[in-house]
Amino acid sequence: MKKGPLREDFTAEEPWRVFRIMGEFVEGFEMLSQIGPAVSIFGSARSKSGSMYYKLARETASVLVKEGYKIITGAGPGIMEAANKGAKLSGGESIGLNIEVPVAQQPNAYITTLMEFRYFFCRKVMFAKYSKAFVVFPGGFGTMDELFESLTLVQTGRVPFFPIIVVGRKYWKGLIDWMSLDMMNNGCIGDADMKIFHVADRPEEVAAILRKFYKKKK
């Protein structure tokens, strides 16, 4: 049989993609398995420095560092930068899990440990596997994706129950009202599902929720 021309980039073929995926998992497991208790903070990359939620994310990260937690973010600007800044300036470990996207996201300047990911799903596993809690600030589609995936993982029992905290009652009110009315009334979720997450407005509330949850676990 006549052989065709050799492909210039054989690593672009599907079987080789499996090895790249494996590599991201192995690197992530090796780097993050030793970090100890950590909290992942999510929120909009578009939040401006000096805005209310930027300041609140920075303060929340600072409080959580003093509670003994490392801080993990998506490494980008906005809320992620604020959280990394709060962690670093408070003397804590400030971890960034950056994602390679067509419009390059530059890691913010406040990260002490950086990992780069090509695949969103590998990155998501790292957030879920090594976090004691998710703290979710106002954000867009990416933030909603992280929030609802975490809710789904807990709801379906794919991960142990852990604190999921949305920060900013005013921002989240419309979504929570829709969930508690439209989704509930149509039988899409039940009473127990609305108890999977908490709502907070202040850093001290976030810390108190974590203290209460892990005190019960002891």
N, C-alpha and C positions, 0 to 999 in steps of 0.2 A: 504494500500500500504506500502510495506517495505521501510523504509528510508535508504538511503545510508550513508556511513561514513561521519561524520562532517569534512568539509575541515579545514585544519590547519589555513589557512590565508584567511578568508572570505573577508577581505578588498581588496584582489587582484582581486575580481570580477569586471566586467565592471560597474555595477551601482554605486559601491563605488568610482570608479575613478572620477565620476562626482563631488562628494563632495570634492575630493582633488583639482580638477580644480577650483571649486567655491571658495575654501579656498584661493588659490593663487590669484585669482582676488580680493577677498575682502581685503586680506592683502595688496596687491599692491595699490588698490584704497585708502585705509585708510592712508597708509604711504606717498604716492606721491601727494595726492590731495592738500596738504598744502605747497608744496615746492616753489610755485611761478614760475616765468619764468625760463625755463631750456633749455639747448641745449644738444642733444645726439651726442656723438663723437664715430665713428666707425673706425676700421682699423685692420691690421694684429696683431694677438697675437705673431707673430714670429719676429716682428721688435725689433732689439737689442737696448739696452740703448746706447746712443751716436750716433746712426744712424741719418741721415738727417731727416727722417720723424718722428722719435721719438722726436727729438728736436722741430720740427715744431708743432707737436701735443701738446707738453707741453706748448709751447709759445702761441699757439692758445687758449688753455684752460685758460691760465693766462689772456690774453687780454679779453676774453669773460666774465670772472669773474669780471673784472674791468668795463665791460659794464652792469653789474647787473644780469648776468645769473648764475644759478647753472649748474653744469656739470654732465651729466649722461653717464656712459659707461657700457660695459658688464662685468666689474669688474676684467678682467683677466690681463695678462701680455702684453708686447708690446705697441702698440698704446693706448690701454685702460689704462695701467699703466701710460703712459706719460701724458695723459689727466687728470687723477685723480691727478697725482703729480702736474701738473701745477695749477689745481684748489685749491688743499689743501695748497700749498706753497704760494698762493696768497691770502689766507684767505677766500676762497670761500667754498661753499657746494660741496662736492665731492661724488657723488652717484654711487654705483655699483650694477648692476642687474646681479648676478651670475647665471650660469646655471649648473645643475647637469648633468654631462656626464660620460660615462664609464671610461674615463681617467680623473680623477678629476682635475678640474680647481681651483686652489687656488686663492682666492681674493687677489689682490695686497695690498700693505701696505699703500696706500694713500687714502683709502676710509673712509669717515666720516659717511656715511649711507649705510648699506648693506642690500640687499634682496636676498634670495635664491629662485631659480625657478627649478621646476622639468620639466615643459613643456615649450618648445620654444615658442609656440603660445601665452601663457599667458604673457611671458616676452616681446614679440613683441608688444602686446597691450599697455603695460606700456611705452615703448619707444615712440610709436606713439601718445598716448593720452596726455602725459605730456611734450612733447618737442615743443619748438617754432621753432626749426630748426634741421635738420640732417646735420652733417659735416662728410664727409666720406673721410678718408685717404686711401692710398693704402693698399690692403688686398687681401685675397683669397676668397674661396667659401662663407664663412659666411658673409664676408663684401659685396660681390656681392648680396647675398640673401637679406640683409638689404636694400641695395641701390635700387634694382629692385622692391622689395615689396613696398617701399615708393613711387617710381615713379608710380607704378601701382595704389596705393591707391589715389594719386592725380589725375592721368589721368582719372580714373573711377568715380571720385567725391565722393569716400567713405570717404575721409577726406578733410577738407578745404585746399586750396592751402597754402603751407608754404615753406620756403626756404630749398632746398636740395642742398648742396654745396659739390662738389668733389674737393679735394685739391691735387695738383700735376699735372699740365698740361702734363708733360712728361710721367708720368705713365698712365694717362687716355686717352692719345691721340689715341692710337690704337683702343680702345673700342668706343670712340666718333666718330672716322672716320668711323668705321664699322656701327655704328648706323645711321649716317647721310648719308651714301652711300648705303650699302646693305639693311638695314632695310627700309630706305626711298624709295629707287628705287624699292623695291618689294612691296611697298604699305602697309607695316606692321605697320608703324607709319606715322604721319603727321608732318608738320612744327611746329604746336603748341606743340607737344610732346617734341621736342628738346628744348623748352623754359621752361620746368618744372624744370630744374636744372641749377645751375651755376657752373663755374669753377674758382678756385682761386689758388694762389701760396703762399700767405703771410697771416699771421694772421690779419693784418689790412684790407685786402680785404674781409675776412670773416666777420669781424665786420661791415664794410661799407655796405655789402649786407644786413645784418640784420637791420641796422639802416634805410636804404632806404626803405626796405620792410615794416617795422612796422611804419615808419613815414607816409607812404601812408595809412595805415590802420586806423590811428587816425582820 
